[in-house]
């Protein structure tokens, strides 16, 4: 007895499934819009920044003056595929990983 009335109550909703589909799409629209905004506000600029950093590291050359993430300032004296040797004072050299470079400074900024 209860089962037949339960099926009877859901029958009109199943018949009007076109309206149900629209309400489902309407409910998902804010979620899709939030993802699109998140992509353009956070993900895309971060990817652009990573690409610029990678190209800066690839363009390093001997004699460039750089700043590292640890705060060291110096002149590049040697380059390998994964490391750089940084001269921070006369006769004082440190070996660092390439990804530690944060900024390439203008020539003559370190004395």
C-alpha positions as CSV (number, residue, x, y, z in Angstrom):
1,X,0.0,0.0,0.0
2,X,2.7,2.5,0.9
3,X,4.9,1.5,-2.0
4,X,2.3,2.2,-4.6
5,X,1.6,5.7,-3.1
6,X,5.4,6.4,-3.1
7,X,5.6,5.6,-6.8
8,X,2.5,7.7,-7.4
9,X,4.1,10.7,-5.8
10,X,7.3,10.5,-7.8
11,X,5.5,9.9,-11.1
12,X,4.8,13.6,-11.9
13,X,8.4,14.6,-11.1
14,X,9.7,11.9,-13.5
15,X,7.3,13.1,-16.2
16,X,8.6,16.6,-15.9
17,X,12.3,15.7,-16.2
18,X,13.0,18.6,-18.6
19,X,12.5,21.1,-15.8
20,X,14.5,19.0,-13.4
21,X,17.4,19.1,-15.9
22,X,17.3,22.9,-16.1
23,X,17.3,23.2,-12.3
24,X,20.3,20.9,-12.1
25,X,22.2,23.1,-14.7
26,X,21.1,26.2,-12.9
27,X,22.4,24.8,-9.7
28,X,25.8,24.0,-11.2
29,X,26.2,27.4,-12.9
30,X,27.6,29.2,-9.8
31,X,30.1,26.4,-9.3
32,X,31.3,26.6,-12.9
33,X,31.5,30.4,-12.7
34,X,33.6,30.2,-9.5
35,X,36.0,27.9,-11.2
36,X,36.4,30.2,-14.2
37,X,37.0,33.2,-11.9
38,X,39.5,31.1,-9.9
39,X,41.3,30.2,-13.1
40,X,41.7,33.7,-14.3
41,X,42.5,35.3,-10.9
42,X,44.8,32.7,-9.4
43,X,45.9,29.8,-11.7
44,X,46.7,31.6,-14.9
45,X,48.9,34.4,-13.3
46,X,50.8,31.8,-11.3
47,X,51.5,29.8,-14.5
48,X,52.7,32.9,-16.2
49,X,55.0,33.8,-13.3
50,X,56.5,30.3,-13.3
51,X,57.1,30.5,-17.1
52,X,58.9,33.9,-16.7
53,X,61.0,32.6,-13.8
54,X,62.0,29.5,-15.8
55,X,63.0,31.7,-18.8
56,X,65.0,34.0,-16.5
57,X,66.9,31.0,-15.0
58,X,67.6,29.6,-18.5
59,X,68.9,32.9,-19.7
60,X,71.5,33.2,-16.9
61,X,75.0,33.9,-18.1
62,X,78.5,34.2,-16.6
63,X,78.9,37.7,-15.2
64,X,75.3,38.3,-14.4
65,X,74.6,39.9,-11.0
66,X,71.8,38.1,-9.2
67,X,69.8,38.0,-5.9
68,X,68.9,34.6,-4.4
69,X,66.0,33.5,-2.3
70,X,68.4,33.4,0.8
71,X,69.2,37.0,0.3
72,X,72.7,36.6,-1.2
73,X,73.8,39.1,-3.8
74,X,76.7,38.2,-6.1
75,X,78.0,37.7,-9.6
76,X,77.7,34.4,-11.4
77,X,81.2,32.9,-12.0
78,X,80.3,29.4,-13.2
79,X,77.2,27.7,-14.6
80,X,76.2,24.1,-14.8
81,X,72.9,22.5,-15.8
82,X,71.5,22.5,-12.2
83,X,73.8,24.7,-10.2
84,X,75.5,28.1,-10.3
85,X,78.7,29.3,-8.6
86,X,78.1,32.7,-7.1
87,X,81.0,35.1,-6.2
88,X,79.7,37.0,-3.2
89,X,83.1,38.7,-2.4
90,X,86.6,38.7,-3.8
91,X,87.8,35.1,-3.6
92,X,84.6,33.9,-1.8
93,X,82.4,31.6,-3.9
94,X,79.2,29.7,-3.0
95,X,77.5,27.0,-5.0
96,X,73.7,27.2,-5.3
97,X,70.9,25.5,-7.1
98,X,69.6,27.4,-10.1
99,X,66.0,27.7,-8.8
100,X,67.3,29.7,-5.8
101,X,67.8,32.7,-8.1
102,X,65.0,35.2,-7.5
103,X,66.1,38.2,-9.6
104,X,68.7,39.3,-12.1
105,X,70.0,42.7,-11.1
106,X,71.2,45.4,-13.4
107,X,74.9,45.5,-14.2
108,X,77.0,47.5,-11.8
109,X,74.5,47.3,-8.9
110,X,76.8,45.2,-6.7
111,X,80.2,46.7,-5.8
